[in-house]
Amino acid sequence: MRRAALFAAVAVFATACGSGDTATVVGRADSGKLTIGIRYDQPGMSQRRLDGRYVGFDVDVAKYVANELGVKESGITFKEARGAVRESMLQSGEVDLVVATYSITDARKEKVDFAGPYFETGQGMLVRFTEQTITGPETLNGRQLCSVKGSTSAQKVKNDYAKGVVLVEYGQYSDCVIALMAGNVDAVTTDEVILAGFAAENPELLKLVGKPFSKERYGIGVPKGDTESRAEVNKAIEKMISSGEWKRALERNVGPSGYEIPAPPQITEKS
């Protein structure tokens, strides 16, 4: 009887000290499962296709990082993480990580932590292919500019370049692009690499104009205070870069749009 009780106590102790620590992302990864927030509507970066497959550079990054944490692709549950809800999804535990063209900002760092960056780009503008008068953000006074809820891109244009611009918000970038092609807005702004994907899908209807006018650093969102998991995610990003898989993933997913593949970034989000 005493032996049975001893074995039971040892089993409980082993569980408590082993993979049962669900307070961290790496602890939850020990179960072989993770839930990761991604975008569903960004060609080249992160897209949910009609057949249910998830494709894009962010998706490949998410899979690589998860694998480094011990979670195979079959153990990943992807959830849509739109711009306005990414912080709340991490705070509530709805997702373990967010890999969703998630720009690192001081305001966001008050609510979540970031690993990375794993990619750097700049803000750009997308217009109809026949558009001649919009050539940069400073030419948007009196025009309608679309971006998504929760994004800072459109407000930056209004604050820094064209105070007379009319801002329009939709739930997804794809909604903005549809509105642009329908003539309901005059331009769409967000990170240039995202816009390049939409231009590549509709080369006879859409084009990029002007030069990038900001610097955006994409990080992987991690729950606030989970420093152990952030460190492990950083290691995974560094390994993806050094192994060459980072560049191959970009060439597969973003290269066909004609977007110039940049140099890999330096990991800065460590403390």
TAFENHU-V902938 format. One record per residue. N is the residue number from 1. RES is the residue in one small letter. PSI is psi in whole degrees, 0 to 359 (NA if undefined). OMEGA is omega in whole degrees, -180 to 180 (NA if undefined). D_FIRST is the distance of its C-alpha to the first C-alpha in whole Angstrom. Layout:
((N & RES & PSI & OMEGA & D_FIRST) (N & RES & PSI & OMEGA & D_FIRST))
This chain:
((1 & m & 315 & 179 & 0) (2 & r & 323 & 180 & 4) (3 & r & 318 & 179 & 5) (4 & a & 318 & 179 & 5) (5 & a & 321 & 179 & 6) (6 & l & 315 & 178 & 9) (7 & f & 320 & -180 & 10) (8 & a & 318 & 179 & 11) (9 & a & 319 & 178 & 12) (10 & v & 319 & -180 & 14) (11 & a & 318 & 179 & 16) (12 & v & 317 & 179 & 17) (13 & f & 317 & -179 & 19) (14 & a & 321 & 179 & 20) (15 & t & 317 & -178 & 21) (16 & a & 326 & -176 & 23) (17 & c & 355 & -176 & 25) (18 & g & 237 & -172 & 26) (19 & s & 9 & -176 & 28) (20 & g & 1 & -178 & 27) (21 & d & 92 & -177 & 30) (22 & t & 8 & 180 & 32) (23 & a & 345 & -180 & 34) (24 & t & 160 & 178 & 36) (25 & v & 317 & -180 & 38) (26 & v & 328 & 176 & 37) (27 & g & 318 & 179 & 33) (28 & r & 331 & 178 & 34) (29 & a & 336 & 179 & 36) (30 & d & 340 & 178 & 32) (31 & s & 351 & -177 & 32) (32 & g & 11 & -178 & 35) (33 & k & 142 & 174 & 37) (34 & l & 150 & 173 & 39) (35 & t & 124 & -174 & 42) (36 & i & 131 & 178 & 45) (37 & g & 130 & 178 & 48) (38 & i & 170 & 171 & 52) (39 & r & 153 & 180 & 55) (40 & y & 355 & -165 & 56) (41 & d & 30 & -177 & 60) (42 & q & 95 & -179 & 61) (43 & p & 133 & 180 & 63) (44 & g & 328 & -178 & 62) (45 & m & 308 & -177 & 59) (46 & s & 114 & -172 & 57) (47 & q & 137 & 174 & 58) (48 & r & 114 & -177 & 56) (49 & r & 169 & -177 & 58) (50 & l & 332 & 179 & 59) (51 & d & 5 & 177 & 56) (52 & g & 356 & 179 & 53) (53 & r & 150 & 177 & 53) (54 & y & 127 & -176 & 53) (55 & v & 156 & 176 & 56) (56 & g & 169 & -177 & 57) (57 & f & 314 & 179 & 57) (58 & d & 322 & 179 & 54) (59 & v & 317 & 179 & 52) (60 & d & 322 & 176 & 52) (61 & v & 315 & -180 & 51) (62 & a & 316 & 180 & 48) (63 & k & 319 & -179 & 47) (64 & y & 312 & -179 & 48) (65 & v & 316 & 179 & 46) (66 & a & 318 & 180 & 43) (67 & n & 321 & 178 & 43) (68 & e & 334 & 177 & 43) (69 & l & 0 & 177 & 40) (70 & g & 13 & -178 & 38) (71 & v & 120 & 178 & 39) (72 & k & 166 & -179 & 41) (73 & e & 323 & -179 & 44) (74 & s & 343 & -179 & 42) (75 & g & 1 & -179 & 39) (76 & i & 131 & 169 & 42) (77 & t & 119 & 178 & 43) (78 & f & 137 & 175 & 47) (79 & k & 145 & 179 & 48) (80 & e & 128 & 180 & 52) (81 & a & 90 & 178 & 52) (82 & r & 162 & -172 & 56) (83 & g & 319 & -172 & 57) (84 & a & 348 & -172 & 57) (85 & v & 7 & -175 & 53) (86 & r & 317 & 179 & 52) (87 & e & 315 & -177 & 51) (88 & s & 328 & 178 & 49) (89 & m & 322 & 176 & 47) (90 & l & 319 & -177 & 46) (91 & q & 323 & -178 & 45) (92 & s & 348 & -176 & 44) (93 & g & 10 & 178 & 41) (94 & e & 327 & 175 & 43) (95 & v & 157 & 178 & 43) (96 & d & 322 & 180 & 42) (97 & l & 157 & 173 & 45) (98 & v & 122 & 176 & 49) (99 & v & 84 & -167 & 51) (100 & a & 61 & -176 & 54) (101 & t & 53 & -169 & 57) (102 & y & 98 & -177 & 56) (103 & s & 135 & 179 & 59) (104 & i & 120 & 177 & 57) (105 & t & 157 & 179 & 59) (106 & d & 322 & 180 & 58) (107 & a & 318 & 180 & 58) (108 & r & 328 & -179 & 55) (109 & k & 348 & 173 & 54) (110 & e & 339 & -175 & 53) (111 & k & 329 & -178 & 51) (112 & v & 166 & 172 & 49) (113 & d & 159 & 179 & 49) (114 & f & 144 & 164 & 50) (115 & a & 152 & 179 & 50) (116 & g & 209 & 5 & 53) (117 & p & 159 & 176 & 56) (118 & y & 355 & 178 & 55) (119 & f & 147 & 177 & 59) (120 & e & 138 & 180 & 62) (121 & t & 189 & 178 & 65) (122 & g & 158 & 180 & 68) (123 & q & 139 & -180 & 69) (124 & g & 187 & 180 & 72) (125 & m & 141 & 178 & 73) (126 & l & 133 & 179 & 74) (127 & v & 173 & 175 & 77) (128 & r & 149 & -175 & 79) (129 & f & 330 & -178 & 81) (130 & t & 355 & -178 & 84) (131 & e & 132 & -179 & 83) (132 & q & 336 & -172 & 86) (133 & t & 338 & 178 & 86) (134 & i & 113 & -177 & 82) (135 & t & 355 & 180 & 82) (136 & g & 175 & -176 & 80) (137 & p & 332 & -179 & 78) (138 & e & 351 & -179 & 81) (139 & t & 18 & -173 & 83) (140 & l & 2 & 178 & 81) (141 & n & 129 & -179 & 82) (142 & g & 357 & -179 & 83) (143 & r & 162 & -179 & 81) (144 & q & 123 & -177 & 77) (145 & l & 129 & -176 & 74) (146 & c & 139 & 168 & 71) (147 & s & 179 & -175 & 68) (148 & v & 157 & 177 & 64) (149 & k & 136 & 180 & 63) (150 & g & 353 & 179 & 61) (151 & s & 149 & 178 & 63) (152 & t & 359 & -172 & 65) (153 & s & 309 & -176 & 67) (154 & a & 321 & -179 & 70) (155 & q & 327 & 177 & 70) (156 & k & 318 & 178 & 71) (157 & v & 315 & -179 & 74) (158 & k & 319 & -178 & 75) (159 & n & 321 & -169 & 74) (160 & d & 339 & -170 & 76) (161 & y & 322 & -173 & 78) (162 & a & 89 & -176 & 80) (163 & k & 341 & -180 & 79) (164 & g & 8 & 179 & 81) (165 & v & 147 & 177 & 79) (166 & v & 120 & -177 & 77) (167 & l & 135 & 178 & 73) (168 & v & 134 & -179 & 72) (169 & e & 140 & 172 & 68) (170 & y & 171 & -177 & 66) (171 & g & 331 & -176 & 62) (172 & q & 156 & 178 & 62) (173 & y & 325 & 179 & 65) (174 & s & 327 & 177 & 65) (175 & d & 320 & 177 & 67) (176 & c & 318 & -178 & 69) (177 & v & 318 & 177 & 70) (178 & i & 316 & 178 & 71) (179 & a & 323 & 178 & 73) (180 & l & 312 & -179 & 75) (181 & m & 332 & 179 & 76) (182 & a & 353 & 180 & 77) (183 & g & 12 & -179 & 79) (184 & n & 339 & 172 & 77) (185 & v & 166 & -175 & 76) (186 & d & 338 & -179 & 78) (187 & a & 159 & 175 & 76) (188 & v & 136 & 177 & 72) (189 & t & 138 & 169 & 70) (190 & t & 200 & -179 & 67) (191 & d & 140 & -173 & 66) (192 & e & 324 & -179 & 68) (193 & v & 327 & 176 & 66) (194 & i & 314 & -180 & 65) (195 & l & 326 & 179 & 68) (196 & a & 324 & 178 & 69) (197 & g & 319 & 178 & 67) (198 & f & 322 & 178 & 68) (199 & a & 323 & 180 & 72) (200 & a & 328 & 179 & 71) (201 & e & 334 & -177 & 70) (202 & n & 61 & -173 & 73) (203 & p & 339 & -180 & 76) (204 & e & 353 & -177 & 79) (205 & l & 335 & -172 & 78) (206 & l & 155 & 176 & 76) (207 & k & 155 & 172 & 77) (208 & l & 145 & 177 & 75) (209 & v & 152 & 177 & 78) (210 & g & 183 & 179 & 78) (211 & k & 155 & 177 & 76) (212 & p & 138 & -175 & 73) (213 & f & 29 & 171 & 73) (214 & s & 175 & 174 & 70) (215 & k & 119 & -180 & 67) (216 & e & 132 & -180 & 63) (217 & r & 114 & -178 & 60) (218 & y & 127 & 175 & 57) (219 & g & 166 & 174 & 54) (220 & i & 120 & -179 & 50) (221 & g & 131 & -180 & 49) (222 & v & 145 & 178 & 46) (223 & p & 142 & -177 & 44) (224 & k & 131 & 177 & 45) (225 & g & 355 & -179 & 44) (226 & d & 71 & -175 & 41) (227 & t & 327 & 179 & 43) (228 & e & 314 & -179 & 40) (229 & s & 321 & 178 & 41) (230 & r & 318 & 180 & 45) (231 & a & 320 & 180 & 45) (232 & e & 323 & 177 & 43) (233 & v & 319 & 176 & 45) (234 & n & 318 & 178 & 48) (235 & k & 320 & 180 & 47) (236 & a & 318 & 178 & 47) (237 & i & 314 & -180 & 51) (238 & e & 322 & 179 & 52) (239 & k & 321 & 179 & 50) (240 & m & 321 & 179 & 52) (241 & i & 310 & -175 & 55) (242 & s & 333 & -179 & 55) (243 & s & 346 & -177 & 54) (244 & g & 351 & -178 & 57) (245 & e & 330 & 178 & 55) (246 & w & 310 & -179 & 56) (247 & k & 320 & 179 & 60) (248 & r & 321 & 180 & 59) (249 & a & 321 & 177 & 58) (250 & l & 317 & -180 & 61) (251 & e & 322 & 178 & 63) (252 & r & 315 & -168 & 62) (253 & n & 325 & -175 & 61) (254 & v & 330 & -178 & 64) (255 & g & 316 & -178 & 66) (256 & p & 340 & -180 & 68) (257 & s & 348 & -176 & 69) (258 & g & 358 & 179 & 71) (259 & y & 132 & -178 & 70) (260 & e & 125 & -179 & 70) (261 & i & 122 & -178 & 66) (262 & p & 173 & 173 & 66) (263 & a & 151 & 179 & 64) (264 & p & 148 & -179 & 61) (265 & p & 166 & 172 & 60) (266 & q & 137 & 178 & 58) (267 & i & 123 & -179 & 55) (268 & t & 340 & -175 & 56) (269 & e & 82 & -175 & 53) (270 & k & 346 & -179 & 50) (271 & s & NA & NA & 50))
